Amino acid sequence: MELKSIMTEDWEHCFVCGKPRQQVHHVIGGAYRKKSEKFGLIIPICNECHREVHDSPNQELNKKLKANAQADFEMNHSHAEWIRNFDKNYM
């Protein structure tokens, strides 16, 4: 699969901190993982930042990434289409 993201063009570096990429993060995960791929809501991420996204008690980074993904999506799609596809407003 060729990775395409509407959130970044740089696949070599972590979207969060700029270190070398070690993984790909589906910003809207779980049941929405395939839709994240379809709409380009995926980002390169290092292991440390990926742990923070999933394991941080306050989930601030996770919330920020989801809001960013929604904003990027809604630049080319409607808010109604976002809700229809992802069922939740993150902004």
N, C-alpha and C positions, 0 to 999 in steps of 0.2 A: 504494500500500500504506500503510495506517495503521500507524504504528510503535507497538508495544506492548512494554514491557519489564517483567520481574518484578524487575529490579534497581534501577529508578529511575522516578519519575514526571516528573522535570524534563528535558524535551527541549531546553530552551533553553541549557543550560550543560554543559560538559565534565564527565563523571562523575568524572574524576581530579582536575582542578585548579580547576574552576569557571569557567574562561574561556568565552566564547560558543562554542556548538557549531559545528563546521565539517563534521563527518562523522558517520557512524554506524559503530560498530565491532561486528562479529560476534565475540563473546567466544570462542566455539568455532568457528573458521573452517574453511577448506579444504573437505573433503568434508562437513563438518557445518554448513556455512553455512545451508542451508535449515532444518535442525533448530534452529539458533540462533534463527532468525526464528519458527519454529513455537512454540517454548517460551519466547520472550521473553528470550533471552540476548543481547540487543543493548543497546548503550549509546551515548549521545551523547558525542562526543569532539572535542577540538580537534586541529589538524594536528600540533602539537608532541608532544602525548601519544600520538597515533596512531603517529608515527614511533618514539617510545620503545618502545611496545608491540612493534613489529615489528623494530626495528633495534638495540635495546640488546643489547650482548654478553652480559650476565648474565641477561636475560629475567625479572628479578624482577617487574616490573609485569605482564607477561603471565601469569606463574604466579599472582600475587595475584588478578588479575581472574578467571582460570579457577576458582580455589578459591572465590572469592566467588560466581560463577555456580552452581557445584555446590551450595554451601550453600543458596543461594536456591531452587534447583530442588528440593532434597531437603526443603524445608519443606513441600512439597505432594505430593511423589512419593517413591517409595522409592529407596534406594541402588541396588538391583538394576535399577530402571528407568533410572537415570542410566547405569549401565554398559551396559545393553542399547542405549541410544541413542547414547552418546558413547565407549564402549569404553575409557575410562581414568579412573582416580581421580586427582583433582587436589588432594585434601585430605590 
